[in-house]
Amino acid sequence: MTRNHTDILISGGGVAGLTAAAAFGTAGFSVICVDPAAPVTDDADEGADLRTTAFLQPSIPVLEAAGLWARLEPHAAPLQIMRIVDAGGPVPEPRIVKDFDAADISGQPFGWNLPNWLLRREMVARLAEMPNVDFRPGIATTAVLTREAEALVTLSDGSRVSARLLIAADGRGSVVREALGIGVRTMRYGQKALAFAVSHPIPHANVSTEIHRSGGPFTLVPLPDRGGLPCSAIVWMERGPEALRLAALPVPEFEAAMNERSCHLFGPLTLLTRRTVWPIISQIADRMCGERTALIAEAAHVMPPIGAQGLNMSLADLRVLLELATAAPDKLGERAMLETYHRRRHAEVVARITGIDALNRASMLGAPMLRDARAKALNALYSVAPVRKTLMRAGLGVR
């Protein structure tokens, strides 16, 4: 049986896992990254992830340290304004519109938005340049045995890897987390999200627009123009049966439904991509570390796609883990390092998921009186400038 030795084995080749591989490889560690599926790097290919990711300001230094931002920035659409629209009246039209402008707290946009399939394309290309990073698509983690000195990982091709540090970036059903016996707490909402891209005649002007009515937010996030037309990525959250009904509609009927739900703010929306459907849950691991193992990203925490928090929290995990590893490379994967990582991240993760959970439940409200209360709360929070600025800084994860 083949046995490899490496500083770090990353189980999971999604956006978080690929970023971790590039970051630790750039820092000089030897890295093996495995994922059971080959990354889909073209939006037209079957299985392409049509969702988008907004990298908020604090995530950019992580991408720079990984040698990724120079590749990604030319494709990114800046997010200057986060617009919240309450359309919870008797008919689907805006009744309260509030703009949270990054200029109020910073000289930079809140963040930059990119399609997930493009992120994978650029990240895989970056790893191919790195002699100390071995990316193995189509290879899964099948078994984990940890010892005080190492993690021994068996892979689906029959090989075994000995690693000083095992990073679980293998998603909400993490094989690594389950192998270590780390429990999770899961909250279900009965929601699903439709993800797709559209073009529209009215420019988005780098404004991310979140429209609240019932069932969950309808969010338009800026994308670069395509074919001379402004484009946006849409995440449309609805209760599960309604999301499945919408996903099955013929294109003309679906376009009519999404135009009504968008309150026609950008003119007629034209569907550009196929529709994908994703389940919405919140999930928190009981611990973010085990023996010789760190949990990051959805192996550690899952939340509804509100406020661009998901992957940015994952990169915050990576930032802390990278700081600890580079500060004491000889202590990589030791108990004290991993306990410090857990202490620095877990409480913040719990607090942030609690906040997103509350926002999501508020966005689902269907009763008119409750929707009116939501609108009044938005108006009250926005009207006090110090509160508004504090909320924006909290959303970015800065003080």
C-alpha positions as CSV (number, residue, x, y, z in Angstrom):
1,M,0.0,0.0,0.0
2,T,1.4,3.4,-1.0
3,R,2.0,5.8,1.9
4,N,2.7,9.5,1.5
5,H,4.0,12.0,4.0
6,T,2.9,15.6,4.0
7,D,2.7,18.5,6.3
8,I,-1.0,19.1,5.6
9,L,-3.8,17.0,4.1
10,I,-6.9,18.9,3.1
11,S,-10.0,16.7,2.7
12,G,-12.3,18.7,0.4
13,G,-11.7,20.6,-2.9
14,G,-14.4,23.1,-2.8
15,V,-13.7,26.9,-2.8
16,A,-12.6,26.8,0.9
17,G,-10.4,23.7,0.5
18,L,-8.7,25.0,-2.7
19,T,-8.0,28.4,-1.0
20,A,-6.5,26.6,2.0
21,A,-4.3,24.5,-0.3
22,A,-3.0,27.6,-2.0
23,A,-2.6,29.5,1.2
24,F,-0.6,26.8,3.0
25,G,1.3,26.0,-0.1
26,T,2.3,29.6,-0.5
27,A,3.4,29.7,3.1
28,G,5.9,26.9,2.3
29,F,4.1,23.8,3.7
30,S,3.8,20.6,1.7
31,V,0.1,20.1,1.0
32,I,-2.1,17.3,-0.5
33,C,-5.7,18.2,-1.3
34,V,-8.2,15.6,-2.2
35,D,-11.9,15.7,-3.3
36,P,-14.1,12.9,-4.6
37,A,-15.3,15.1,-7.5
38,A,-13.3,16.8,-10.2
39,P,-14.0,20.6,-10.0
40,V,-16.4,21.9,-12.6
41,T,-14.7,25.0,-14.1
42,D,-17.1,26.1,-16.8
43,D,-20.6,27.5,-16.2
44,A,-22.0,25.5,-19.2
45,D,-20.8,22.1,-17.9
46,E,-23.1,19.7,-16.0
47,G,-22.7,20.1,-12.3
48,A,-21.4,23.7,-12.5
49,D,-22.0,25.6,-9.2
50,L,-24.0,28.6,-10.4
51,R,-24.0,30.4,-7.1
52,T,-21.7,33.3,-6.5
53,T,-19.4,34.3,-3.6
54,A,-18.9,37.8,-2.3
55,F,-15.5,38.2,-0.8
56,L,-15.8,40.8,1.9
57,Q,-12.9,43.2,2.8
58,P,-11.3,41.0,5.5
59,S,-11.1,38.0,3.2
60,I,-8.9,39.8,0.6
61,P,-5.7,39.5,2.6
62,V,-6.2,35.8,2.8
63,L,-6.6,35.5,-0.9
64,E,-3.6,37.7,-1.4
65,A,-1.5,35.5,0.9
66,A,-2.6,32.5,-1.2
67,G,-1.5,34.1,-4.5
68,L,-5.1,34.1,-5.7
69,W,-6.4,37.7,-5.6
70,A,-4.4,38.8,-8.6
71,R,-6.1,36.1,-10.6
72,L,-9.6,36.8,-9.3
73,E,-9.7,40.6,-9.2
74,P,-10.1,41.1,-13.0
75,H,-13.3,39.0,-12.9
76,A,-14.8,40.5,-9.8
77,A,-17.8,42.9,-9.5
78,P,-17.4,45.3,-6.6
79,L,-20.2,45.6,-4.0
80,Q,-20.5,49.2,-3.0
81,I,-24.0,49.3,-1.7
82,M,-26.1,46.7,0.1
83,R,-29.7,47.7,-0.5
84,I,-32.5,46.2,1.6
85,V,-36.0,46.4,0.1
86,D,-39.1,45.6,2.1
87,A,-41.9,44.5,-0.3
88,G,-44.2,43.0,2.3
89,G,-47.3,45.0,1.6
90,P,-50.5,43.8,-0.1
91,V,-48.8,43.7,-3.5
92,P,-45.1,42.9,-4.4
93,E,-43.7,46.4,-4.7
94,P,-41.1,48.3,-2.6
95,R,-42.5,50.1,0.4
96,I,-39.2,50.7,2.3
97,V,-35.8,50.9,0.5
98,K,-32.6,51.4,2.6
99,D,-29.1,51.7,1.2
100,F,-26.1,50.6,3.4
101,D,-23.2,52.3,1.6
102,A,-19.6,51.1,2.2
103,A,-18.4,54.7,1.8
104,D,-19.9,55.4,5.3
105,I,-17.3,53.2,7.0
106,S,-14.5,52.7,4.5
107,G,-12.8,53.8,1.3
108,Q,-13.4,50.4,-0.3
109,P,-16.4,48.5,-1.4
110,F,-18.0,46.0,1.1
111,G,-16.6,43.2,-1.1
112,W,-16.3,41.7,-4.6
113,N,-18.5,39.1,-6.2
114,L,-17.5,36.2,-8.4
115,P,-19.2,33.0,-9.8
116,N,-18.2,29.9,-7.9
117,W,-17.4,27.9,-11.1
118,L,-14.9,30.7,-12.0
119,L,-13.3,30.6,-8.5
120,R,-12.6,26.9,-9.0
121,R,-11.1,27.5,-12.4
122,E,-8.7,30.1,-11.2
123,M,-7.8,28.2,-8.0
124,V,-7.1,25.0,-9.7
125,A,-4.8,26.9,-12.1
126,R,-3.0,28.4,-9.1
127,L,-2.4,25.0,-7.5
128,A,-1.0,23.7,-10.8
129,E,1.8,26.3,-10.5
130,M,2.9,25.1,-7.0
131,P,5.4,22.2,-6.8
132,N,4.7,21.7,-3.0
133,V,0.9,21.3,-3.6
134,D,-0.6,18.0,-4.8
135,F,-4.2,18.4,-5.9
136,R,-5.9,15.0,-6.4
137,P,-9.4,15.4,-7.9
138,G,-11.6,12.3,-8.0
139,I,-10.0,10.9,-4.8
140,A,-12.1,10.7,-1.6
141,T,-11.2,10.3,2.1
142,T,-12.4,6.9,3.2
143,A,-11.0,6.5,6.7
144,V,-9.2,8.5,9.4
145,L,-7.0,7.4,12.2
146,T,-5.4,10.0,14.4
147,R,-2.5,9.7,16.8
148,E,-0.7,12.2,19.0
149,A,2.1,12.6,16.3
150,E,0.1,12.3,13.1
151,A,-3.2,11.8,11.2
152,L,-3.3,8.7,9.0
153,V,-5.8,9.0,6.2
154,T,-6.9,6.3,3.8
155,L,-7.9,7.4,0.4
156,S,-10.3,5.9,-2.2
157,D,-7.4,4.9,-4.5
158,G,-6.0,2.7,-1.8
159,S,-3.2,5.0,-0.8
160,R,-2.5,6.2,2.7
161,V,-1.3,9.6,3.8
162,S,0.5,10.6,7.0
163,A,-0.1,14.3,7.8
164,R,1.0,16.5,10.7
165,L,-2.3,18.4,10.2
166,L,-5.6,17.2,8.7
167,I,-7.9,19.9,7.6
168,A,-11.6,18.9,7.2
169,A,-13.1,21.1,4.4
170,D,-15.4,18.3,3.2
171,G,-18.7,20.0,3.6
172,R,-21.8,19.7,5.9
173,G,-21.7,15.9,5.8
174,S,-18.0,15.8,6.6
175,V,-16.5,12.3,6.5
176,V,-13.6,13.6,8.6
177,R,-15.8,15.1,11.3
178,E,-17.9,11.9,11.6
179,A,-14.7,9.8,11.8
180,L,-13.6,11.9,14.7
181,G,-17.0,11.6,16.5
182,I,-17.5,15.4,16.6
183,G,-21.3,16.1,16.8
184,V,-23.3,18.9,15.2
185,R,-26.4,20.8,16.0
186,T,-28.6,21.4,12.9
187,M,-31.5,23.8,12.5
188,R,-33.9,23.3,9.5
189,Y,-36.2,25.9,8.0
190,G,-38.1,24.0,5.4
191,Q,-36.5,26.3,2.8
192,K,-34.6,25.8,-0.4
193,A,-32.7,28.3,-2.5
194,L,-32.8,28.7,-6.3
195,A,-29.5,30.0,-7.8
196,F,-29.2,31.3,-11.3
197,A,-28.0,34.3,-13.3
198,V,-29.9,36.9,-15.2
199,S,-29.4,39.9,-17.5
200,H,-31.4,43.1,-17.2
201,P,-31.6,46.4,-19.0
202,I,-31.2,48.6,-15.9
203,P,-27.5,48.6,-14.6
204,H,-27.0,47.3,-11.1
205,A,-24.5,50.1,-10.3
206,N,-22.5,47.7,-8.0
207,V,-25.5,47.5,-5.7
208,S,-26.4,44.2,-4.1
209,T,-30.2,44.2,-3.6
210,E,-32.0,42.0,-1.1
211,I,-35.8,42.0,-1.5
212,H,-37.9,40.8,1.4
213,R,-41.5,39.7,1.1
214,S,-42.1,36.2,2.5
215,G,-40.5,32.8,2.3
216,G,-37.0,34.2,2.4
217,P,-35.0,37.0,0.6
218,F,-34.7,37.4,-3.1
219,T,-31.2,38.7,-3.6
220,L,-29.6,40.1,-6.7
221,V,-25.8,40.3,-6.6
222,P,-23.8,42.2,-9.2
223,L,-21.9,40.3,-11.9
224,P,-19.7,41.7,-14.7
225,D,-21.6,42.6,-17.8
226,R,-22.2,39.8,-20.4
227,G,-22.8,40.5,-24.1
228,G,-23.0,44.2,-23.3
229,L,-25.9,43.8,-20.8
230,P,-25.8,44.2,-17.0
231,C,-25.9,40.9,-15.2
232,S,-26.7,39.7,-11.7
233,A,-26.6,36.4,-9.8
234,I,-29.8,35.6,-8.0
235,V,-30.4,33.6,-4.9
236,W,-34.1,33.2,-4.3
237,M,-35.1,31.6,-1.0
238,E,-38.5,30.1,-0.6
239,R,-40.2,27.4,1.4
240,G,-39.3,24.0,0.0
241,P,-42.4,23.0,-2.0
242,E,-42.6,26.5,-3.6
243,A,-38.9,26.5,-4.6
244,L,-39.4,23.1,-6.3
245,R,-42.5,24.3,-8.1
246,L,-40.6,27.4,-9.4
247,A,-37.6,25.3,-10.5
248,A,-39.9,23.1,-12.6
249,L,-41.7,26.0,-14.4
250,P,-41.2,26.5,-18.1
251,V,-38.8,29.4,-18.7
252,P,-41.5,32.0,-19.7
253,E,-43.5,31.3,-16.6
254,F,-40.4,31.3,-14.4
255,E,-39.3,34.6,-15.8
256,A,-42.8,36.1,-15.2
257,A,-42.6,34.9,-11.5
258,M,-39.1,36.2,-10.9
259,N,-39.9,39.5,-12.5
260,E,-42.9,39.9,-10.1
261,R,-40.7,38.9,-7.1
262,S,-38.0,41.3,-8.1
263,C,-40.6,44.1,-8.0
264,H,-39.3,45.1,-11.5
265,L,-36.5,47.1,-10.0
266,F,-34.1,46.3,-12.8
267,G,-36.5,46.0,-15.7
268,P,-37.3,42.7,-17.3
269,L,-35.1,39.9,-16.1
270,T,-33.9,37.4,-18.6
271,L,-32.7,33.9,-17.4
272,L,-29.2,33.2,-18.6
273,T,-28.4,29.9,-16.9
274,R,-30.1,26.8,-15.7
275,R,-31.7,26.9,-12.2
276,T,-30.1,24.9,-9.4
277,V,-31.8,24.2,-6.0
278,W,-30.0,24.1,-2.7
279,P,-31.3,23.1,0.8
280,I,-31.1,25.8,3.5
281,I,-30.0,24.8,7.0
282,S,-27.9,26.1,9.9
283,Q,-25.4,23.8,11.4
284,I,-22.7,24.1,14.0
285,A,-20.1,21.6,15.0
286,D,-19.7,21.0,18.7
287,R,-15.9,21.5,18.3
288,M,-13.8,22.9,15.5
289,C,-10.8,20.6,16.2
290,G,-9.9,17.1,17.1
291,E,-6.7,15.2,17.4
292,R,-4.3,16.5,14.7
293,T,-7.4,17.8,12.9
294,A,-9.0,21.3,12.2
295,L,-12.5,21.7,10.9
296,I,-13.1,24.7,8.6
297,A,-15.9,25.9,6.4
298,E,-19.1,23.8,6.1
299,A,-17.5,20.9,8.0
300,A,-17.6,23.3,11.0
301,H,-20.5,25.7,10.2
302,V,-23.4,26.1,7.7
303,M,-25.8,29.0,7.5
304,P,-28.4,30.5,5.2
305,P,-27.0,32.7,2.3
306,I,-27.7,36.0,3.9
307,G,-25.3,38.9,4.2
308,A,-22.4,37.1,2.3
309,Q,-21.4,35.4,5.6
310,G,-20.8,31.8,4.6
311,L,-17.5,31.6,2.7
312,N,-16.2,34.7,4.5
313,M,-16.5,32.9,7.8
314,S,-14.7,30.0,6.2
315,L,-11.8,32.3,5.2
316,A,-11.8,33.7,8.7
317,D,-11.2,30.1,9.9
318,L,-8.4,29.8,7.4
319,R,-6.9,33.1,8.4
320,V,-6.6,32.1,12.1
321,L,-5.3,28.6,11.2
322,L,-2.7,30.1,8.9
323,E,-1.6,32.6,11.5
324,L,-1.1,29.9,14.1
325,A,0.7,27.6,11.6
326,T,3.1,30.2,10.3
327,A,3.8,31.6,13.8
328,A,5.1,28.2,15.0
329,P,5.6,25.8,12.0
330,D,7.3,23.2,14.3
331,K,4.0,23.0,16.4
332,L,1.8,22.4,13.3
333,G,-1.2,20.2,14.3
334,E,-0.2,19.9,17.9
335,R,-2.9,19.9,20.6
336,A,-2.2,23.4,21.9
337,M,-2.3,25.0,18.4
338,L,-5.6,23.3,17.6
339,E,-7.2,24.2,21.0
340,T,-6.2,27.9,20.4
341,Y,-7.8,27.7,17.0
342,H,-11.0,26.3,18.5
343,R,-11.1,29.1,21.2
344,R,-10.5,31.8,18.7
345,R,-13.2,30.7,16.2
346,H,-16.0,28.7,17.9
347,A,-17.6,31.5,20.0
348,E,-17.6,33.9,17.1
349,V,-19.1,31.2,14.8
350,V,-21.9,30.5,17.2
351,A,-22.7,34.2,17.6
352,R,-22.8,34.9,13.9
353,I,-24.9,31.9,13.1
354,T,-27.4,32.9,15.8
355,G,-27.7,36.3,14.2
356,I,-28.1,34.9,10.7
357,D,-30.7,32.5,12.0
358,A,-32.8,35.3,13.4
359,L,-32.5,37.3,10.2
360,N,-33.6,34.4,8.1
361,R,-36.6,33.6,10.3
362,A,-37.6,37.3,10.0
363,S,-37.3,37.2,6.2
364,M,-39.7,34.2,6.1
365,L,-42.6,36.0,7.8
366,G,-45.8,35.7,5.9
367,A,-48.5,37.2,8.1
368,P,-49.2,40.9,7.2
369,M,-48.8,42.1,10.8
370,L,-45.4,40.4,11.2
371,R,-44.2,41.7,7.9
372,D,-45.2,45.2,9.0
373,A,-43.2,44.7,12.2
374,R,-40.2,43.7,10.2
375,A,-40.5,46.8,8.0
376,K,-40.7,49.0,11.1
377,A,-37.6,47.4,12.6
378,L,-35.6,47.9,9.4
379,N,-36.7,51.6,9.4
380,A,-35.7,52.1,13.0
381,L,-32.3,50.4,12.8
382,Y,-31.4,52.4,9.6
383,S,-32.5,55.8,10.9
384,V,-29.9,55.9,13.7
385,A,-26.5,56.5,12.0
386,P,-24.3,55.0,14.7
387,V,-26.4,51.8,14.8
388,R,-26.4,51.6,11.0
389,K,-22.6,51.9,10.9
390,T,-22.2,49.3,13.6
391,L,-24.4,46.9,11.7
392,M,-22.3,47.4,8.6
393,R,-19.0,46.8,10.5
394,A,-20.5,43.7,12.1
395,G,-21.5,42.4,8.8
396,L,-18.0,42.8,7.5
397,G,-16.6,41.2,10.7
398,V,-14.5,44.3,11.6
399,R,-14.7,46.7,14.5
